[in-house]
Amino acid sequence: DNVVDYAVRMVSKTRPKTSSATELVNEFVDWGAGPRASQNLILAAKTHAAIHGKFSPDIENVQAVAYGILRHRIIKNYKAEAEG
């Protein structure tokens, strides 16, 4: 359950103008990851764990697959593009 909670919290922090968003996200992100990103993050973490011989995923597995799952789901704003 802590892995699922971690994945859901990670994804929710990508959504600007929400209570869990950081100042950095509010300043540079136009569109954050949606609810399906959490589902796919958990599925990818399970797969990553299985490939590495584990029976269940842990937080490290979620972190290992997060970039690939989230990178195309987060849309930067103009300010982020301009500042690089």
C-alpha positions as CSV (number, residue, x, y, z in Angstrom):
1,D,0.0,0.0,0.0
2,N,2.8,2.4,0.7
3,V,4.1,1.9,-2.9
4,V,0.7,2.8,-4.3
5,D,0.4,5.8,-2.0
6,Y,3.8,6.9,-3.0
7,A,3.0,6.7,-6.7
8,V,-0.3,8.5,-6.3
9,R,1.4,11.3,-4.3
10,M,4.2,11.6,-6.8
11,V,1.8,12.0,-9.7
12,S,-0.5,14.5,-7.8
13,K,2.5,16.7,-7.1
14,T,2.9,17.3,-10.9
15,R,-0.4,19.0,-11.1
16,P,-0.1,22.8,-10.8
17,K,-2.4,24.9,-8.6
18,T,-3.3,22.0,-6.3
19,S,-2.6,21.7,-2.6
20,S,0.2,19.1,-3.2
21,A,2.0,21.0,-5.9
22,T,5.3,22.6,-5.1
23,E,6.3,26.2,-5.9
24,L,8.5,25.0,-8.7
25,V,5.6,23.1,-10.3
26,N,3.2,26.0,-10.0
27,E,5.8,28.3,-11.6
28,F,6.9,26.1,-14.5
29,V,4.2,23.5,-15.3
30,D,1.0,24.1,-17.4
31,W,-0.4,20.6,-17.3
32,G,0.5,17.8,-14.9
33,A,0.1,14.0,-15.1
34,G,-3.4,12.6,-14.9
35,P,-4.9,9.7,-12.9
36,R,-3.9,7.1,-15.4
37,A,-0.2,8.1,-14.9
38,S,-0.5,6.6,-11.3
39,Q,-1.9,3.4,-12.7
40,N,0.8,3.1,-15.3
41,L,3.5,4.0,-12.8
42,I,2.5,1.2,-10.6
43,L,2.3,-1.3,-13.4
44,A,5.7,-0.3,-14.7
45,A,7.1,-0.6,-11.1
46,K,5.7,-4.1,-10.8
47,T,7.3,-5.0,-14.1
48,H,10.6,-3.5,-13.1
49,A,10.5,-5.4,-9.9
50,A,9.7,-8.7,-11.7
51,I,12.5,-8.2,-14.2
52,H,14.9,-7.7,-11.3
53,G,13.8,-10.9,-9.5
54,K,11.5,-9.4,-6.9
55,F,8.0,-10.5,-6.1
56,S,6.6,-7.1,-5.4
57,P,7.7,-3.5,-6.2
58,D,9.1,-1.0,-3.7
59,I,9.6,2.7,-3.8
60,E,13.0,2.3,-5.6
61,N,11.1,0.6,-8.5
62,V,8.7,3.4,-8.7
63,Q,11.5,5.9,-8.8
64,A,13.3,3.9,-11.5
65,V,10.4,4.0,-13.9
66,A,9.0,7.5,-13.0
67,Y,10.9,9.4,-15.7
68,G,9.8,7.2,-18.5
69,I,6.2,7.3,-17.4
70,L,5.9,10.9,-16.5
71,R,8.1,12.8,-19.0
72,H,5.5,13.0,-21.8
73,R,2.6,13.6,-19.4
74,I,3.9,16.9,-17.9
75,I,3.6,20.0,-20.1
76,K,6.0,22.8,-19.4
77,N,4.7,26.4,-19.7
78,Y,6.3,29.2,-21.7
79,K,8.4,30.4,-18.8
80,A,10.0,27.0,-18.4
81,E,10.7,26.7,-22.1
82,A,12.2,30.2,-22.2
83,E,14.5,29.6,-19.2
84,G,15.5,26.1,-20.5
